[in-house]
Amino acid sequence: MLLLLVANLIILPVAISFFNDDLSTRWIAFNCLSDTIFLIDIVVNFRTGIMQQDNAEQVILDPKLIAKNYLKTWFFLDLISSIPLDYIFLIFNQINFQDFSESFQILHAGRALRILRLAKLLSLVRLLRLSRLVRYVSQWEEVYVSESKNFKIIYLFIYFIFFFFLTQN
């Protein structure tokens, strides 16, 4: 999960920046696979125990309390970052082009390319998955209670990479 998250955070901005209109089967498969795994992760988060705030040694396993906590904290950010845009655009392309004659498809090809470019830009929303990486690091920090300087360096590195990709044109 963590490797897929890091791969998304690195590959997605690079692919959008440097590979124009590259919708290879591998790229679509990678995006669909990662979307599916992150959607499954949302479901799993409703069943994952949480640490009690006042007592770090106690884990809350009550599904209602877990769901309430997840809905209040990370759910909406996880949901927005896991919207399966590739599935939506694959379905849209199948529905859109099944009903048209061949000549009419050629006329709509330009519009389809513009929609695909917009889809690539919308896929930057997946960078919100960086919040999951920050969440994992803070969970590790709580569990291992090590020097905060080390984790500050890790946070600084993660933020540097994130803002580097945000400022790229």
C-alpha positions as CSV (number, residue, x, y, z in Angstrom):
1,M,0.0,0.0,0.0
2,L,2.7,2.4,1.0
3,L,4.8,1.6,-2.2
4,L,1.7,2.2,-4.3
5,L,1.2,5.5,-2.6
6,V,4.7,6.6,-3.2
7,A,4.6,5.4,-6.8
8,N,1.4,7.5,-7.4
9,L,3.0,10.5,-5.8
10,I,6.1,10.3,-8.0
11,I,4.7,8.8,-11.3
12,L,1.5,10.9,-11.6
13,P,3.1,14.4,-11.8
14,V,5.9,13.1,-14.0
15,A,3.5,11.5,-16.4
16,I,1.2,14.5,-16.6
17,S,4.1,16.9,-17.1
18,F,6.1,15.0,-19.7
19,F,4.0,12.5,-21.5
20,N,1.3,14.3,-23.4
21,D,-1.8,12.3,-24.4
22,D,-0.2,9.0,-23.5
23,L,-3.1,6.7,-22.7
24,S,-1.3,3.4,-23.0
25,T,-2.9,0.3,-21.7
26,R,-0.3,0.0,-19.0
27,W,-1.0,3.6,-17.8
28,I,-4.7,3.0,-17.7
29,A,-4.2,-0.3,-15.9
30,F,-1.9,1.2,-13.3
31,N,-4.4,4.0,-12.6
32,C,-7.3,1.6,-12.4
33,L,-5.4,-0.7,-10.1
34,S,-4.3,2.0,-7.8
35,D,-7.9,3.5,-7.7
36,T,-9.3,0.1,-6.9
37,I,-6.7,-0.5,-4.1
38,F,-7.4,2.9,-2.6
39,L,-11.1,2.4,-2.7
40,I,-10.6,-0.9,-0.9
41,D,-8.5,0.9,1.6
42,I,-11.4,3.3,2.4
43,V,-13.5,0.3,3.2
44,V,-10.8,-1.3,5.3
45,N,-10.3,2.0,7.3
46,F,-13.9,1.6,8.6
47,R,-12.8,-1.7,10.2
48,T,-9.3,-0.7,11.4
49,G,-8.9,-0.1,15.1
50,I,-7.9,3.3,16.4
51,M,-5.7,4.3,19.3
52,Q,-7.5,5.9,22.3
53,Q,-6.6,9.6,22.6
54,D,-5.8,9.6,26.3
55,N,-4.3,6.1,26.6
56,A,-2.0,5.1,23.7
57,E,-1.9,1.5,24.9
58,Q,-5.7,1.0,24.4
59,V,-7.1,0.3,20.9
60,I,-10.7,1.0,20.2
61,L,-12.3,-1.8,18.2
62,D,-15.9,-0.8,18.3
63,P,-17.0,-0.5,14.6
64,K,-19.4,2.4,15.3
65,L,-16.7,4.5,17.1
66,I,-14.2,3.7,14.4
67,A,-16.6,4.7,11.6
68,K,-17.5,7.9,13.5
69,N,-13.9,8.8,14.0
70,Y,-12.9,8.0,10.4
71,L,-15.9,10.1,9.0
72,K,-14.8,13.0,11.1
73,T,-11.1,12.9,10.3
74,W,-9.9,11.4,7.0
75,F,-12.8,10.0,5.1
76,F,-13.7,12.9,2.8
77,L,-10.1,13.6,1.9
78,D,-9.6,9.9,1.2
79,L,-12.8,9.8,-0.9
80,I,-11.9,12.8,-3.0
81,S,-8.4,11.5,-3.7
82,S,-9.7,8.1,-4.6
83,I,-12.3,9.0,-7.2
84,P,-11.8,6.5,-10.0
85,L,-11.5,9.0,-12.9
86,D,-10.1,6.4,-15.3
87,Y,-13.1,4.2,-14.8
88,I,-15.4,7.1,-15.3
89,F,-13.7,8.2,-18.5
90,L,-13.4,4.6,-19.9
91,I,-17.2,4.2,-19.4
92,F,-17.8,7.6,-20.9
93,N,-15.8,6.8,-24.0
94,Q,-17.6,3.5,-24.5
95,I,-21.1,5.1,-24.1
96,N,-20.2,8.1,-26.1
97,F,-18.8,6.4,-29.2
98,Q,-21.1,3.3,-29.4
99,D,-24.0,5.4,-30.6
100,F,-22.3,7.4,-33.3
101,S,-21.5,6.6,-36.9
102,E,-17.8,6.5,-38.0
103,S,-17.9,10.0,-39.6
104,F,-19.5,11.5,-36.5
105,Q,-16.8,9.9,-34.3
106,I,-14.1,11.8,-36.3
107,L,-15.9,15.1,-35.6
108,H,-16.0,14.3,-31.9
109,A,-12.3,13.2,-31.6
110,G,-11.1,16.7,-30.9
111,R,-13.5,17.1,-28.1
112,A,-12.6,13.7,-26.7
113,L,-8.9,14.7,-26.7
114,R,-9.7,17.9,-24.8
115,I,-11.7,15.8,-22.3
116,L,-8.7,13.4,-21.9
117,R,-6.4,16.4,-21.2
118,L,-8.9,17.6,-18.6
119,A,-8.9,14.1,-17.1
120,K,-5.2,14.1,-16.8
121,L,-5.3,17.5,-14.9
122,L,-8.1,16.2,-12.7
123,S,-6.0,13.2,-11.8
124,L,-3.8,15.6,-9.9
125,V,-6.4,15.3,-7.2
126,R,-4.8,12.0,-6.4
127,L,-1.9,13.9,-5.0
128,L,-4.2,14.4,-2.0
129,R,-3.1,10.9,-1.2
130,L,-0.1,12.5,0.3
131,S,-2.2,13.0,3.4
132,R,-2.2,9.2,3.8
133,L,1.6,9.2,3.7
134,V,1.6,11.9,6.4
135,R,-0.9,9.8,8.4
136,Y,1.3,6.7,8.1
137,V,4.4,8.6,9.2
138,S,2.6,10.1,12.2
139,Q,1.3,6.6,13.2
140,W,4.8,5.3,13.0
141,E,5.9,8.2,15.1
142,E,3.3,7.4,17.8
143,V,4.2,3.7,17.8
144,Y,7.9,4.0,17.9
145,V,8.3,7.2,19.9
146,S,11.7,8.0,18.6
147,E,13.6,11.3,18.2
148,S,11.3,13.9,16.7
149,K,14.2,15.4,14.8
150,N,14.4,12.4,12.6
151,F,10.7,12.6,11.8
152,K,10.9,16.4,11.2
153,I,13.6,15.7,8.5
154,I,11.3,13.1,6.9
155,Y,8.3,15.5,7.0
156,L,10.5,18.2,5.5
157,F,11.6,15.9,2.7
158,I,8.0,14.8,2.0
159,Y,6.7,18.4,1.9
160,F,9.6,19.4,-0.3
161,I,8.8,16.7,-2.9
162,F,5.1,17.6,-2.7
163,F,5.6,21.3,-3.3
164,F,8.2,20.7,-5.9
165,F,5.6,18.8,-8.0
166,L,3.0,21.4,-7.3
167,T,5.2,24.2,-8.7
168,Q,6.1,22.3,-11.9
169,N,4.4,23.6,-15.1
